[in-house]
Amino acid sequence: MVQTNLKEEVISPLHKELNLDPSNENNCSPVANISFLDNVLDVLTKFYQHVLALVFAIKEINEDPKILPNISLGFHIYDSYYDVRMTYRTMLDLLFKSHKFVPNYKCEFKKTLIGIIGGLGSDTSFHMTDILSLYKIPQITYGSFASEEIEATQASSIYRMVPNEAYQYMGIIHLLQYFRWTWVGLLVVDDDSGEHFLKTMESLLSQNGMCSAVTRRITQQAPMDNISEGYAILSRVYIAVTDVKASIFIMYGDSLTISLLRTAIFLRDPENRENVSYGKVWIMTTQIDFVSTGLERNWDFQQFQGAITFSIHSKDFPGFKEFIHTKAPQWTQGNDFFKDFWEQAFDCFFPDPITSVIVDELCTGAEKLESLSAGLFEVHMTGHSYGIYNAVYALAHALHAVSLSQAKHRAMVRGGSIALQSLQPWQLHVFLQSVSFNNSAKETVSFNDNRVLEGGFDIMNIVTLLNNSFQKVKIGRLDPSDNRGNGFIINEDMIVWHRHFNQVIPVSVCNECCQPGNQKRRKEGEKFCCYDCDPCPVGKISNQTDMKDCFKCPEDHYPNKYRNGCIPKTIHFLSYQEPLGISLASAAVSFCLITALVLGTFIRHRDTPIVRANNWDLTYILLISLMLCFLSSLLFLGQPGKVTCLLRQPTFGIIFSVAVSCVLEKTTIVSLAFRATKPGSRLSKWVGKRPAYCIVLPCSLVQASICTLWLTTSPSFPDLDMHSVTDEIILQCNEGSVTMFYCILAYMGFLAIVSFIVAFQARKLPNSFNEAKFITFSMLVFCIVWICFIPTYLSTRGKYLVAVEIFSILFSSAGLLGCIFVPKCYIILLRPELNTKKQLIIHYLKKNHFLHLSIILLCILSTDLVALSSTVPKLQAKENGSDL
């Protein structure tokens, strides 16, 4: 067992090792002493390396003539016993005790204290600070704790050899984010440091979309005086670990914390049967080290296989391993401290010459430190030992800076320089804070403005071995000073996970991930990490797992069937290649040819009574207009361009206005002709060729003016319609001004209504060649078509919008052609014997065959148009994949 009473009887053998015998009164006696306070309990043999690192550093410094020539460093080693009262008493002993303890009086002037290294735990360090800060003695800590704890103590004499603990918090968050772990357990030591960690970590977890599955506080030491209570405490810890489905546990504490956890697991599963059936990934902070104490030396570390720890960055120093290997039982002669360590580490006993007791396990002297398991002792320099080594060198370099300052100011007035023999500890601060040097591992050691060592942490993976030991494998690093984005690096291929996971990256979530195509919905009454998965709404997708909200695709894409990706939309327009375009184009050309045949027929029979009696010049203009109306529908087919978009609506409006104006004028002429035949009528002068264009030209010019105004103010242009059809981009003509478009339709409708009214009033005039009856029906068809067009046009999108307008143009033009000219062509071609004035009068008096034909045609056109208005939206909805 390691001797815990580390007083003068311990110091002397160490000084002898360093050729620093304190009994020697010559100039070789140490002129500066470093006190070292460690949490070296009699059962923690692993911390023996901390002492060796201190001895090794002082040995190097005293043997180096370049650092402190003619100056020797001494040291004192004390134990805190993890007890507040002992820590305070030790500090007072160190400062004031000689043969008896008198506070605030120094009775021994040989002991020159320049600094203190320690302690390992934050509580021990802060208790030391309560006294040391009064005398402004430099205190260099080698344990890890947060800056907020330092600020709370208002300690200005603390120097830290470990970077701020807060960096570890962010390192843990980076680690959880890297492996997408969102459901974690927290085990913390039950003290002020643990509460600070818990408060900070839970806030960071919440900010980064993670939750704590369970939180357990572990007491520093289980109550040994009440076995049942101690067993209950350890059982709660065991249940928290095994019953929670979280695969990740974050542990914050110290070496005794992990020791208590091992005890809890062993008590519930002494034969190690169950802990191999479940797997956990332990994430541990810097202060935690795996130690074996007492009975624990025979326990393995299998339950911690694959643990990930944040360790203080360290490197092996040249000669340190050799220094350790030289330690042998003869080193324990006259040193009970090393004797007890050796006996406990190797579980043997040195023979006692005073007593003749015979023991079975004698120390042979052939034991080697490197043969010990990692839980008992590590040959490789640990992070804490690395900090102790650098702390000793920091004090030495500060003293070196003082000596240089002394040599530089020798010429100054007496008293202007600082002599090492009379150096006060508080005078060392200015030199210690600015110290910067390269250690023997070729790494720079310096403090920042907050008196914290610049550096980072190593990320280690615990790989357990069969001999109840383990080894630490470096798998990454955490460097807060790296501004290039490489502050957190991890190599997951090097990680060895617990065998429960079969070398597959563990998953730790409250519930299964929401697959792409779904979004998270929080469960009522539970933490936000626990959620249900709902399918994305129509029109949105999610392409990653565990997305909070679905999002829309870009305008030129649309969601796929499973709503987990976007598909590029195809560009569509009403082309000549598709069946609908072919049908409409064929119909337009066919009607145009029929109109041309009618025109040819009328020209050929222009001298017959039926042609001459109906203003053949207006008839020719009307037929030509109808031909152009049919052809104008072709402007709406094909890929829209700048020219076609500019021309198609004005062309359609002007040509139709000419056609309707011709019909209006023909109706007006019929009405005037009847009234002009009355005796004494003044209307006779308006009947003839002179008034033939008095209606056509003005009415057409008005429509042309509207179109011109439209083209000059807001002309049509090619445009992409991204939203009308789900999976298509419609290439269409943007009308520019919808108001102007409806103005054209309104004016055209006005002309049609006027023509219908005039024709309706003149339908019963007693004129043998009266066209008013046919014009009435033609205008009725025309009006029905365009009245049905408006609601159909407003409810249609995409290429069917163009199809509706083409359909309306063709039907209304065909209505004019059929109602007005089919009866005449019937007589001209099929009943030429009736094409005389006498026969036409008899025919009209006996039968109205053509009137019946016109009524039938009107019914057919009206029925088809109504069917079109209801069919087009259905076709469009079917193409979009929705139900109407």
Secondary structure by P-SEA (a helix, b strand, c coil): cccccccaaaaaaaaaaacccccccccccccbbbbbbcccccccccaaaaaaaaaaaaaaaaacccccccbbbbbbbbbccccaaaaaaaaaaacccccccccccccccccccccccccccaaaaaaaaacccccccbbbbcccccaaaaaaaccccbbbccccaaaaaaaaaaaaaaaccccbbbbbcccaaaaaaaaaaaaaaaaacccccbbbbbccccccccaaaaaaaaaaaaaaaccccccbbbbbccaaaaaaaaaaaaaacccccccccbbbbbbbcccbbbbbcccccccccccccbbbbbccbbbbccaaaaaaaacccccccccaaaaaaaaaaaccccccccccccccccccccccccccccccccccccaaaaaaaaaaaaaaaaaaaaaaaaaaaccccccccccccccccccaaaaaaabbbbccccccccccccccccbbbbbbbbbbccccbbbbbbcbbbbccccccccccccccccccccccccccccccccccccccbbbbbcccccccbbbbbcccccbbbccccccccccccccccccccccbbbbbbbbccccccaaaaaaaaaaaaaaaaaaaaaaaaaaacccaaaaacaaaaaaaaaaaaaaaaaaaaaacccccaaaaacaaaaaaaaaaaaaaaaaaaaaaaaaaaaaaccccccccccccccccccaaaaaaaaaaaaaaaaacbbbbbbbbccccccccccccccccaaaaaaaaaaaaaaaaaaaaaaaaaccccccccaaaaaaaaaaaaaaaaaaaaaaaaacccaaaaaaaaaaaaaaaaaaaaaccaaaaaaaccccccccaaaaaaaaaccaaaaaaaaaaaaaaaaaaaaaaaaaaaaaaaaacccc
